[in-house]
Amino acid sequence: MIHIAAEVRAALADGRPVVALESTIISHGLPRPDNLRVAREIEAAVRAHGAVPATMGMVAGELTVGLDDESLTRLATSDDVIKLSARDLPIAAARGADGATTVASTSAVAASAGIGVFATGGLGGVHRQAGETFDESADLTTLARTPIVVVCAGVKSILDVGATLERLETLGVGVAGYQTTRFPGFFITDSGFELDWQLDSADQIARAWHAQRSYGVNPGALVVANPLPESQQLDPELHDRVLAEALAVVERDHVTGKEVTPVLLAHFHSATGGASLATNIRIILANAALAARIAVAAAKPAS
């Protein structure tokens, strides 16, 4: 029931490196017409570092691993693309929907297809006031049971970062900073939270991943937190001010669930004069490049 593109299927059969990519960033995370251009640039970044890109999505009810350019264009330009978490996939397929995969659904489908590395922008997590609303992203529980390396820039700013890290620990999801022990805050380099572990190269990450799989004691993901250099982050003072405004907008308009992130990103884009968009693009391109290097390292025979 999952269509795997011929290039991706051949790469997997030959043991060559493949990187999974989500499509929500194309349909909901970036404005038009930048979204289609950036989707192509993300795939190009993966190829430039030696791996095959496998962007996932659903077109007319067909779940596809390795969207072609026509399908990418359809998801980037249509007004009827649904944001699909893992639980939504079978229902959307039955309805013949067009859908974009989230972190949860992309990681689950990638692992099912035999892909071991996934690049995204930022994870979902525990929302602020979750003690009252119980609002927590399905990304966390999905990663707890899905064997995949996820390269991200931390979690989105609207979330409760500390609570998200606590949940990841409780769920047994390993988290390591790439060349840092500071957990990134998506648009900003440092969220203010310390990590227990640091991994310094793609080869070291691949070794950690091989060890996790060989031990057989942890069925879940390994999250690699990849911060932007300080020179490339969004200005922290601007970030904090715009975040406060965005949270007020979400509360005022009673925005919940899947609609929170698009509203947040749209406000950031508008209030920062496009600076947040440029930062977002730098994030996903950097993560795609690192994920490709990890996939290449992981595909090497164990020494």
N, C-alpha and C positions, 0 to 999 in steps of 0.2 A: 504493500500500500504506500510505501515511501519511494518516490522516484529519485534515484541517484544518477546524476549526470555522468555521461560516459567518461569524461576526463577525471572526475573524482573517483569513479569506480575503478578505473585503471590504476590510478595512483595508489589507492588503498590495496588493490590486489598485488601491486609490486612492492608494497612496503615503503612507498615514497611519502614525504611529509605533506600533510593536509592541515589546513586551518579552517575551522568553522567560523562563520560570520553571521550575525543576526541581521534581520531586515527591519526591525522596528525603528532603528536609527534612520533608515531610509524613508519610511512612510510617516513617522511621527516625531522623530528627534531632530530633524534638520529641515529648514524651510526650502521651498522650491525657488529657483531651479537648482540651488546648491546641492540638494540631496542626491540627485542622480550623478552629478559630477563627482561628488565625494565618494559615493558607492563604488564608482569605477576606480577612483584613486586608492581606496582601501584594498581592493582586489589587486591592483598594481603593486602596492607596497608588499603584500604577501608574496607575490611572484618575484619581486625584486630581491627578496631575501631567501629564495630557494624553495618555496612551498606552493602548493596548489590551493587557491581559495575555494571555499565551499559556502557561498551565501545561501541561506535557507529562507524559505517562504512558501506560501500556499497560493496557487493560482487556479481559480475555478475549481476549488476543492481538491486539487492535487498537491500534496506536500512534497516539496522538491529540495534536495540537497545538491546545491550547485546551480543556482538560477542562471539562465542565459540572459543576454543583454535585453532582449525583448521583454522578458518577465521582470527584470530589474526596472525597466522603464515603466511597465504597467503598475508596479507597486509604488513607484516614485511619483506618478502623476495622477493616479486615480483618487477620487474622493471617497471611495467605498471600501478602503482597506481596513480590516479589523485587526486590532492588536490581540495576538493570540498567545496566551500562556499555555503550559502543557495540558491543562485540563480542557482547554477550548478546542484542541486540534480535532478530535473525532466529530464533534458537533459541527464545526465549521466545514469539515470535509463533507459531511452528509448534506449540508446546505449549499455546497458548491461555491463557497465563499472565496474571496481574495483576502489573504491574511498575512500579517508580518509577525515573525517570531520574536519573542522576548528572550531575555537571558535564560529563564527557566525552560522554555520550550526548545530553544536552540541547543542548550547544553544536553538536554535529554535526547533529542533526536540525533545530535552528533555522536553521543556515546553509543546509541543504538546502531548507528551506521559504522561504528568502528573508528571514529575520529577522536583523537586524544587531546587536542588543543583548540581552544576557543578564544577569540579576541573580541572584547566589547569595550564600551566606554566606561560606564559605571554600573555597579550592581544595584539592585533594589535591596531593601532592608526593612528595618523596623521604623515605622513612622512616628513622628512626635505625637505624644498623647495616646500612644498605642495601649497604655494601661486602661484607657476608657473605650477606645474604638476597636481594639484588637486588630488594627491595620498593620499587617506585616506582609511583605512581598513573598510570593511563592518561590522567588529565586532561592531563598535560604534553605527551605526544606528540600527543594529539588537538588540543590548542590550537595546536600547531606547524603544523598543516595545515588549520585551520578558521578561515575569515574571519569573526570576530565580536568585538565589544567585550564584555568580561566585567568586570562590576563586582563586587568581592569585598572582604572584610576581611582580606586576606592569606591565609595558610594555617593549617591547624589546628595547635594547640599541640604535638601529639604528634610532629609532623614535624621533620625537620632543615631549618630555615628557610634557613640559608646554602646548603646543598647544593641546595635547591629553586630558589633564585634563580640559582645557577650553571647549573643545568640549563635553566631558562627562557632564559637568555642564550645558551647553546650551541644551543638549539633555535630561536633567532631570534624568540622571543616578546617583543614589546615590553611593558614594565612601567613605569607611571608612577603616582606618588602623586597623589591628589586633594588639592590644596592643602597638600601636604607632600612632603618627600623622605625621610621615615622610613617604612619598610615596616611595616604594622600586623601584630599578632600575634593576630588573630581576637578573642579575649576582651579583649585589652589593646591599647592605642593604638599602642604602639611595641614591635616585636619585637627591637630592637637593631641592625637592619640598615639601611644607607643605600641610597637609590635614586638613580639618575643623573638622573631626570627628574621634574618636577612639572607638572601641568596644573591650571589654576585655575578653570575654569568648564566647564559642559556644552558651550557653544559651542566652546571651545578643544579639548575632547576630540573633538567632532564634526569639527572641522577636521583634527585629527591623523588621524582615521579615514578621512576623505575622501582625504587625502594618501596614506596607506598604500595604499588601494585603487587610486588613480589611478597611482601609481608602478609597480605591478605587480611589485615585486621581493620582496615578503614575503607569502606565501600564508596566514599564520597570524593569530592573535588579537592584540588589544591588551588587556592586563590593566590595569584601573584599580583601584588599591588605595585603598579608602575607609575610613580609620580612624574609629572612634568618637571623639568628644570625650573628653578625659581624665575629665571629670565623669561620663561614662556608662559607662566601662570597668569591668570586674571589678577589684576591688582587686588590684594586682599581687602583693603579698605572699601573699594568699590564693590567687591563681592559681598561683604558683610552688609553693606547698606542695601544693596539690591535684593539680597536674600530676605532681609526683614520685610521689605516691600512686597516681595513675592508671597511670603507666608501670609501676609495680611490680605492679599488678593484671594488666595486660596480659601482662607477662612471666611472672608466677606461673601464670596460667591458660592460657598458650600461645595467646593470641588472635592471629590473623593475618588478613591480607587484608581482605575487606569488613566483617568483624565488629569491626575495631579502632575505628572511629569511633563506632558506637553504644555500645560498652562505655565508651569515653572520655567521651562526652557524658553517659551515665547516671551515671557516677561523679561527674563535675563537678556534675550536678544535685543528687545526693544530698549530696555533701560540702560544697556551698556553700549548702545550704538553699534552693535554687531561684534563687539570685542569678545563676548562670550561664545559666539558662533565660531570665530577664528580659534579660540582656545579649545572648544569642543572638537574641532577638526584636527588640531594638533594632537589631542589626546588619542583619538581613535587611530590615527595614522601611526603614532608611536607604539600603541598597543599591538596593532597588526604586524608591525615590523618585528617587535620582540616575540610575539607568538610564533611567527614564521621561523625565527632563529631557534626557538625552543623545539618546534616540531622537527626541524632539521637535526638538531642534537639528539632528540628522542628516537629518531629513525635510524641512527647509527647503531651498529652491532655493539652489544655490551662488551666492555673490555674486561 
